[in-house]
Amino acid sequence: VQLQASGGGLVQAGGSLSLSCAASGRTFSSFRMGWFRQAPGKEREFVGRISAGGGSKWYADSAKGRFTISRDNAKNMVYLRMNSLKPEDTAVYFCAAQPGYYSDIYEQDLSKYIYWGQGTQVTVSS
């Protein structure tokens, strides 16, 4: 599976942005998909994930209530809708794929995501 994230940009605080992640490969629908982000000088952190079928979602506390993950398996796409953006959301955002055989307990474990997109920069100005 190859992943390509897009949609990043510059937005004012309080604004919204939608990221997309295009996947190649016939097995996309078998992967749990996650979004991560990495701010300058910080470690990459979990933002949220969506189950292979799209029926289950989980978010980091920083994203709950503001971010929404969705996917379209027919189009091999996963999305991250971000509302009420804050300057602290500034980071490079990555989509990643985790094989479906991993238990949900690994949903935030970066090492269990085996495919990564190249990242897209999101900058939120105050």
N, C-alpha and C positions, 0 to 999 in steps of 0.2 A: 504494500500500500504506500503510495506517495501522497503527501499532503502539501497543500499550498494555501497559506492563510493570506487574506487580503482585507481591505476595508479600513485599515488604520488611518489616522490623521490627527489633525489639531482641532480641538474643540474647547469651548469655554466651559468652565465649571457650571454644573447644572444641566448641561446639554446631553445629547444622546449620540450614540454611535453603534453601528452594527458591523460586526466582523463576520467574514465568511471563511470557510475552510473547504476547499475542493479536494476530494480524494479520488485517486485512481485505484483500480483493482476491483475484481468481482466479489471480493469477500468483505467489502466495507461494512455491510449490514451485520456482520458477526462481531464487530469490534465495539467495545465501550469507547466513547470519545470524550476526551477531556480538554479543558482549556486551562492554560497556565500563564503566568506572567512573570516577568523579571524586570525589576527596576534597577537603575544604575547602582552598582555597589551592593546589591542585595542578591540573595539566592532566589532561584526560580520557585514560585509558589503556586499552589493549586488554587484555581478559581472556581471550577465547577466541572461536572461531568454529566453525561447522559448515557443511559443504557443503550445496548445494541438496538433494541426495538423502539427506543424513544419514550417508553412508558415510565421510566424512573429517572429522576434528576436529583442532584445534590450539589449544594453550593457552599463555598467557604463563607464564614460569617461576614466577611467584608463585601461579599457579593449578594447576599440574601436580600431579597426585596428590591434590588436594583437591576440585577443582571438576569437574563433568561437565555437558557441554552435550548436549541431545537435542532432537529435534523430531518433531512429528507433522504431516505435511503434509496428512493427511486432515482434521485439526482446525484447521489454520492456527495451530499453536502451536509455540513454542520455549521450552525450559526451561533453567534453570541451577541445578543442585544444588550446594550449597556445604557441604562438611564441614570439620571441624576449623578452624572460623573463628577468626581472630585479630583483635585490636583494629585492626591495620593494614588489615584488609579493610573497615573502616568507610568508606562512600562512598555516593554515589548511583549506582545501577546502571542502565545503559541497554541496551536491545536496539536493534539497527540492521540494516538490510537492504542488501546490496550486490548489484548485478546480477551474474548468473552469467557474463557475458561478460568480467569482469575476471579476470586471471590471479591465481593464489594469491599472487603476490608482493605483491599489494595487500591482503592479508587484514588487516593491522594498520593500514592507512592510513585514518584517520577520514574524510578528504575523499572517499573512494570509496564510502562508505556514504551512500546518498541518502535513506533513510528512517530516522527515529529515533523511538523511543518517548519518553515524557515523563520517564522515570526513576522509580526507586523507591528509597527510602532504606533502607540496611542499616546498622545500628549494632551493633557488637560491643563489649560491655563486658568489662573485664578483671577 
